[in-house]
Amino acid sequence: MSRPGVTALAATIETTLTVRELEFTRPRPELFVVTLPGEAKLTTTCMLTLGAHGLRVEAFVCRQPDENHVGLYAFLLRRNRKLFGVSYTIDRSGDVYLVGRIALESVTEAELDRVLGQVLEAADGDFNTMLELGFATSIRREWAWRSKRGESLRNLAAFAHLVEADRAGGGPTDQ
């Protein structure tokens, strides 16, 4: 990729991120590290890497599941059918990422906005489902531990139905 091409693409990326008021750093000329704010997943870190033929998009979503690997990975594969510009993948250890590529000539402010929006929508929107599928036992254990100690359950509120099902006889208990 010629230097002017890198400069123009980098300028487009920087303008897009600045206009949308997204926090980002630029550790190397070809790399932007963007922080996308969310609700269920409070932040999603997304790397935008300039290459010879386009832009690579990569965002960490969650660590490898403690349990129900098949259920979580099946969910991710089904979810890929509905995603735009990115897909779920796993690394060697089973951690979950969103990855995508945008061809050099397609990197515009609008396209970058669309892809970053998809990363945020997927990572934030699917996060609790992923936690429930891959970490239900840990969530139940944490709920019981906090309840016993009188600690706040606020950030576990989305998973109250797991504990309620246990109390109603519909699931395992850790007490």
C-alpha positions as CSV (number, residue, x, y, z in Angstrom):
1,M,0.0,0.0,0.0
2,S,1.4,3.3,-0.9
3,R,2.1,5.9,1.8
4,P,-0.6,8.3,0.4
5,G,-3.1,5.5,0.5
6,V,-2.3,4.8,4.1
7,T,-2.5,8.5,4.9
8,A,-5.9,9.0,3.2
9,L,-7.3,5.9,4.9
10,A,-6.0,6.9,8.3
11,A,-7.5,10.4,7.9
12,T,-10.9,8.9,7.0
13,I,-10.7,6.6,10.1
14,E,-9.5,9.4,12.4
15,T,-12.3,11.8,11.1
16,T,-15.0,9.1,11.6
17,L,-13.9,8.3,15.2
18,T,-13.5,12.0,16.1
19,V,-16.9,13.0,14.7
20,R,-18.6,10.2,16.5
21,E,-16.8,11.1,19.7
22,L,-15.3,7.7,20.2
23,E,-12.2,7.3,22.4
24,F,-9.2,5.9,20.5
25,T,-5.5,5.6,20.6
26,R,-3.1,5.1,17.8
27,P,-0.2,3.0,19.1
28,R,1.3,2.6,15.6
29,P,0.6,4.4,12.3
30,E,-1.4,1.4,11.0
31,L,-3.4,0.7,14.2
32,F,-6.3,2.4,15.8
33,V,-7.6,1.0,19.1
34,V,-11.2,2.2,19.7
35,T,-13.3,2.0,22.8
36,L,-17.0,1.4,22.0
37,P,-19.3,2.2,24.9
38,G,-22.1,-0.2,25.7
39,E,-24.7,-1.2,28.2
40,A,-24.6,-4.9,28.9
41,K,-20.9,-5.1,28.0
42,L,-19.7,-1.7,29.3
43,T,-16.9,-1.3,26.8
44,T,-15.8,-3.2,23.7
45,T,-12.3,-2.7,22.5
46,C,-12.0,-2.7,18.8
47,M,-8.8,-2.8,16.8
48,L,-8.7,-1.3,13.3
49,T,-5.6,-2.3,11.4
50,L,-4.7,-0.8,8.1
51,G,-3.3,-3.2,5.6
52,A,-2.2,-3.3,2.0
53,H,-5.6,-4.1,0.7
54,G,-8.0,-2.7,3.3
55,L,-8.9,-2.5,6.9
56,R,-9.1,-5.4,9.4
57,V,-11.6,-5.0,12.3
58,E,-11.2,-7.1,15.4
59,A,-13.0,-6.9,18.8
60,F,-12.7,-9.1,21.8
61,V,-16.1,-10.0,23.1
62,C,-15.7,-12.6,25.9
63,R,-13.3,-15.2,27.2
64,Q,-13.7,-18.9,26.6
65,P,-16.8,-20.3,28.2
66,D,-16.5,-22.3,31.4
67,E,-19.3,-24.7,30.3
68,N,-21.7,-25.4,27.4
69,H,-19.1,-24.7,24.7
70,V,-21.2,-26.4,22.1
71,G,-24.3,-24.3,23.0
72,L,-22.4,-21.0,23.0
73,Y,-20.5,-21.7,19.8
74,A,-23.7,-22.9,18.1
75,F,-25.4,-19.6,19.1
76,L,-22.5,-17.7,17.6
77,L,-22.7,-19.6,14.3
78,R,-26.4,-18.9,14.1
79,R,-25.9,-15.3,14.9
80,N,-23.3,-14.9,12.1
81,R,-26.1,-15.3,9.6
82,K,-27.5,-11.9,10.7
83,L,-24.3,-9.9,11.1
84,F,-23.1,-7.3,8.6
85,G,-19.4,-6.9,7.9
86,V,-18.1,-8.9,10.9
87,S,-18.5,-12.5,12.1
88,Y,-17.9,-14.2,15.4
89,T,-14.9,-16.4,15.7
90,I,-12.8,-18.0,18.4
91,D,-9.1,-18.1,19.0
92,R,-7.0,-21.1,20.0
93,S,-8.0,-20.9,23.6
94,G,-11.8,-20.5,22.8
95,D,-12.0,-16.7,23.5
96,V,-14.7,-15.0,21.4
97,Y,-14.0,-12.2,18.9
98,L,-15.8,-10.3,16.2
99,V,-13.7,-9.9,13.0
100,G,-14.1,-8.4,9.6
101,R,-12.4,-6.9,6.7
102,I,-13.3,-3.8,4.6
103,A,-11.7,-3.5,1.1
104,L,-9.5,-0.5,0.7
105,E,-11.8,1.2,-1.8
106,S,-14.8,0.6,0.5
107,V,-13.5,2.3,3.6
108,T,-15.6,5.4,3.9
109,E,-17.0,7.2,6.9
110,A,-20.4,5.7,6.3
111,E,-19.0,2.1,5.9
112,L,-16.8,2.4,9.0
113,D,-19.7,3.7,11.0
114,R,-21.9,0.8,9.8
115,V,-19.3,-1.8,10.7
116,L,-18.5,-0.2,14.1
117,G,-22.2,0.0,14.8
118,Q,-22.5,-3.7,14.0
119,V,-19.6,-4.6,16.3
120,L,-21.2,-2.6,19.1
121,E,-24.7,-4.0,18.5
122,A,-23.4,-7.6,18.4
123,A,-21.0,-7.4,21.3
124,D,-23.3,-5.5,23.6
125,G,-26.6,-7.1,22.5
126,D,-25.3,-10.7,22.6
127,F,-23.2,-10.3,25.7
128,N,-25.7,-11.4,28.4
129,T,-26.8,-14.3,26.2
130,M,-23.2,-15.4,25.9
131,L,-22.7,-15.1,29.6
132,E,-25.8,-17.1,30.3
133,L,-24.9,-19.9,27.9
134,G,-21.2,-20.2,28.9
135,F,-21.1,-19.1,32.5
136,A,-24.4,-20.0,34.1
137,T,-22.8,-22.0,37.0
138,S,-20.4,-19.2,37.8
139,I,-23.2,-16.6,37.7
140,R,-25.3,-18.7,40.1
141,R,-22.3,-19.2,42.4
142,E,-21.6,-15.4,42.4
143,W,-25.2,-14.6,43.1
144,A,-25.3,-17.0,46.1
145,W,-22.0,-15.6,47.4
146,R,-23.1,-12.0,47.1
147,S,-26.5,-12.8,48.6
148,K,-25.0,-14.6,51.6
149,R,-22.6,-11.6,52.2
150,G,-25.4,-8.9,51.6
151,E,-23.5,-7.5,48.6
152,S,-25.1,-5.7,45.7
153,L,-26.6,-7.9,43.0
154,R,-27.2,-4.9,40.7
155,N,-24.8,-6.0,37.9
156,L,-26.2,-9.5,38.0
157,A,-29.9,-8.4,37.8
158,A,-30.1,-9.5,34.1
159,F,-29.5,-13.1,35.3
160,A,-32.2,-13.1,38.1
161,H,-34.2,-15.6,36.0
162,L,-31.4,-18.2,36.4
163,V,-31.7,-18.0,40.2
164,E,-35.5,-17.9,40.2
165,A,-35.6,-21.0,38.0
166,D,-33.4,-22.7,40.6
167,R,-35.7,-21.7,43.4
168,A,-38.7,-23.0,41.4
169,G,-37.0,-26.3,40.8
170,G,-36.1,-25.6,37.2
171,G,-32.4,-25.7,37.4
172,P,-29.3,-26.5,39.5
173,T,-28.5,-24.9,42.8
174,D,-25.2,-24.1,44.3
175,Q,-26.3,-23.6,47.9
